[in-house]
Amino acid sequence: MGRLNQLSHPLVAHHLATMRDEKTSPAEFRATVSRLAMLLGVYATEDLPTAATTVRTPLADCPSQTLAVRVGLVPILRAGLGLVEPLHQLIPDAEVWHLGMYRNEETAEPVSYYDKLPSRDAVDVALVLDPMLATGGSIRSAVERLIRWGVPDIRVLSVIAARPGLERVQAEFPDVSIFVCAVDPSLNDQQFIVPGLGDAGDRIFNTV
Ligand code: PRP
């Protein structure tokens, strides 16, 4: 089973309540996604390898550490775009590789419409960004693509995951780590997460 890491923190609980609230405006929703993405980003990167170096402060030499891996941010369009800027703030040298996918409304299966991943020179660590993991179809498709690219360390960052989709991803990809703020119990007939927060892409981009 892929390792599930659920971030339990009072600030996460507070911001999740704002995100779920149907009265939250798109502007506040975007800001809240960003706050949660930053908290998730810190959590999901706490074991990234570093290399020893020395920097010279105005006073003395100081033993220091710098990141020793190439990190790729992999947002799933559209909603994953809401997580890019906060992650980029944390890892300014990260590469950003977009994957375009939408769910077919009848089958709930992901349909790929954008993919410019190169065929070689995979990043060392890929952080897959999508605020919602419902059936898990989009994440599974993204992870398969990153495995084909040759990424050795794949980590999924989702704000809310539904238990059934999450378990499918975990069972299918035992080596993939998953970082979430909340796990919701179920999906409705349209494969929307319940209680969830509605359609994250529409709420981020004010296209409800
Ligand atoms: C939503 C959401 C995820 C996906 C989750 O995207 O942002 O990408 O569905 O569902 P799954 O786990 O069942 O695959 P949507 O199709 O609404 O596209 P959008 O991000 O462009 O709004």
Residues whose N, C-alpha, C, O or C-beta is under 5 A from the ligand:
A	BS01	PRP	I76 L77 R78 A79 M101 Y102 R103 A108 D130 M132 L133 A134 T135 G136 G137 S138 I139 G201 D202
